[in-house]
Amino acid sequence: MRAHRVEEGLLGSQPDQEDIYFQSLKEIRTGYFVEYMPPRPHFQYATLQVVITRDSIEEKKVCEIMEAELAIWLRRYRVPVMVSAFDNAGELVNLESIQGCNFLIGYQDESENKVREWRVIKNEELPKYALNEAYLKKVYLDIPHKTDSQLQSSMKQQGTNVQRGLWIIIFWVSVIPAAFAITAWRSEKRAPSLPL
């Protein structure tokens, strides 16, 4: 309970904080793999995609896998998470006939109780701590991330590299052949002409 009180000061979004973007994590399981994506800027939950690699699987088993994975990822990272499942063709697995919803959402509430819901939850129902940069950096200490300014700098550097590459291509495609042509022309001009 004491740790929760410390985190209460971190709840909520800070207006002057810079957006951060975390890398996703992929893990292979028997018969499926998962991809965990920490919250994007201004989102209050992470997403977890369960991708079934078998040709066929019962919907009930898919639900069990989603619930087990939710528990694993909530233990690893204390951030609300929305779980969805996809088949090996990339289509969303329809679980509405069993669960009434295709999505499973889980989080820990203020009393440290784990909440698991087979429904779409309104933002107002979710804890706000996933909006706080300092909290996310602490929770996702093991996941590389970049800030807005780092991404912009990286894009600017990539743009500079592309521009350099284009200049090199232009040099090889036009300047070098032109130099050969000029050299050949000068050689012909200097060569004595033979009488006919």
C-alpha positions in Angstrom: 0.0 0.0 0.0 2.9 2.3 0.8 4.4 1.9 -2.8 1.0 2.9 -4.2 1.0 6.2 -2.2 4.4 7.1 -3.6 3.0 6.5 -7.1 0.0 8.6 -6.5 2.1 11.7 -6.9 2.9 10.5 -10.4 -0.7 10.1 -11.5 -1.9 12.3 -14.3 -0.3 13.8 -17.4 2.1 16.7 -17.1 1.5 19.4 -19.6 5.2 20.1 -20.2 6.3 16.5 -20.5 7.7 15.3 -23.8 6.0 12.3 -25.5 7.9 9.1 -25.3 7.7 6.1 -27.6 8.7 2.6 -26.4 9.7 -0.3 -28.5 7.4 -3.3 -28.6 8.3 -6.7 -27.3 7.6 -10.0 -29.0 7.7 -13.4 -27.4 7.1 -16.8 -29.0 5.0 -19.4 -27.2 3.8 -22.9 -28.2 1.2 -22.4 -30.9 1.1 -18.6 -30.7 3.2 -15.5 -30.2 2.5 -12.2 -28.4 3.5 -8.7 -29.1 3.3 -6.2 -26.2 3.2 -2.5 -27.0 3.6 0.0 -24.1 1.1 2.8 -24.2 1.4 5.3 -27.1 1.5 8.9 -26.1 -1.8 10.1 -24.5 -3.1 6.5 -24.2 -3.9 5.0 -20.8 -3.2 1.4 -21.7 -0.7 -0.9 -23.3 -1.8 -3.3 -26.0 -1.1 -7.0 -26.2 -1.7 -8.9 -29.4 -1.9 -12.7 -29.2 -1.3 -14.2 -32.7 -2.4 -17.8 -33.0 -0.1 -19.7 -35.4 -2.2 -22.9 -35.5 -4.7 -23.5 -38.3 -7.5 -24.0 -35.9 -8.1 -23.5 -32.2 -11.3 -23.4 -30.1 -12.5 -20.0 -29.1 -12.6 -21.0 -25.4 -8.9 -21.9 -25.6 -8.1 -18.5 -27.2 -9.9 -16.8 -24.2 -7.8 -18.9 -21.8 -4.6 -17.9 -23.5 -5.6 -14.2 -23.5 -6.4 -14.3 -19.7 -3.1 -16.1 -19.0 -1.1 -13.6 -21.0 -2.9 -10.7 -19.3 -1.8 -12.0 -15.9 1.8 -12.4 -17.1 2.1 -8.9 -18.5 0.3 -7.2 -15.6 2.8 -8.9 -13.2 5.7 -7.7 -15.4 4.5 -4.2 -16.0 1.9 -2.5 -13.8 0.2 -0.6 -16.6 -3.4 -1.2 -17.9 -3.4 -3.5 -20.9 -5.9 -4.4 -23.6 -5.5 -7.9 -25.1 -6.8 -9.0 -28.5 -6.3 -12.2 -30.5 -5.6 -12.7 -34.2 -5.5 -15.8 -36.3 -2.6 -16.8 -38.6 -4.3 -14.9 -41.4 -4.1 -11.7 -39.4 -7.9 -11.5 -38.7 -9.3 -10.6 -35.3 -10.6 -13.7 -33.5 -14.3 -13.2 -32.9 -15.0 -14.0 -29.3 -18.3 -12.1 -28.9 -20.4 -15.4 -28.9 -18.4 -16.5 -25.8 -17.4 -13.3 -24.0 -19.6 -10.7 -25.5 -16.6 -8.7 -26.6 -13.4 -9.4 -28.6 -11.1 -7.5 -26.1 -9.9 -8.2 -22.6 -8.8 -5.3 -20.5 -6.9 -5.6 -17.2 -5.3 -3.3 -14.7 -4.7 -2.8 -11.0 -7.1 -0.4 -9.3 -6.2 2.0 -6.4 -6.7 -0.8 -3.9 -4.2 -3.0 -5.7 -7.0 -5.3 -6.8 -6.5 -6.8 -10.3 -9.4 -5.9 -12.5 -10.2 -8.1 -15.6 -13.0 -7.1 -18.0 -14.3 -8.6 -21.2 -15.6 -5.3 -22.4 -14.4 -2.0 -23.8 -13.7 0.2 -20.7 -14.2 4.0 -20.8 -11.0 6.1 -20.2 -12.6 7.5 -17.0 -12.6 4.0 -15.6 -8.9 3.4 -16.2 -6.1 4.5 -13.8 -4.4 7.6 -15.1 -0.8 6.6 -14.2 -0.1 5.4 -17.7 -0.2 9.0 -18.9 2.8 10.0 -16.8 6.2 9.9 -18.5 8.2 9.5 -15.2 6.0 6.5 -14.2 6.3 4.9 -17.6 10.1 5.3 -17.7 10.3 3.7 -14.2 8.0 0.8 -15.1 9.6 0.2 -18.6 13.2 0.6 -17.5 14.2 -2.5 -19.5 12.5 -1.4 -22.8 14.3 1.1 -25.1 12.4 4.3 -25.8 12.8 7.6 -27.7 11.3 11.0 -27.1 9.8 13.3 -29.7 13.0 15.3 -30.0 15.1 12.2 -30.4 12.8 10.9 -33.1 12.8 14.3 -34.9 16.6 14.3 -34.7 16.8 10.8 -36.0 14.5 11.6 -38.9 16.5 14.7 -39.7 19.7 12.6 -39.7 18.1 10.1 -41.9 17.0 12.9 -44.2 20.6 14.2 -44.3 21.9 10.7 -45.1 19.3 10.3 -47.9 20.3 13.6 -49.3 24.0 12.6 -49.3 23.1 9.3 -51.0 21.2 11.2 -53.7 24.2 13.5 -54.3 26.5 10.4 -54.6 24.0 8.8 -57.1 23.8 12.0 -59.1 27.6 12.2 -59.1 28.0 8.6 -60.3 25.2 8.9 -62.9 26.0 12.2 -64.4 29.3 13.8 -63.4 31.5 10.7 -63.9 30.1 9.8 -67.4 30.3 13.5 -68.3 34.0 13.5 -67.3 34.6 10.5 -69.4 32.8 12.1 -72.4 34.8 15.3 -72.0 38.1 13.4 -71.7 37.2 11.4 -74.9 36.2 14.5 -76.7 39.5 16.3 -75.8 41.4 13.2 -76.9 39.7 13.2 -80.3 40.4 16.9 -80.6 44.1 16.6 -79.9 44.6 13.5 -82.0 46.0 14.4 -85.5 43.6 13.8 -88.2 44.7 11.4 -90.9 44.5 12.5 -94.5 41.9 10.7 -96.6 
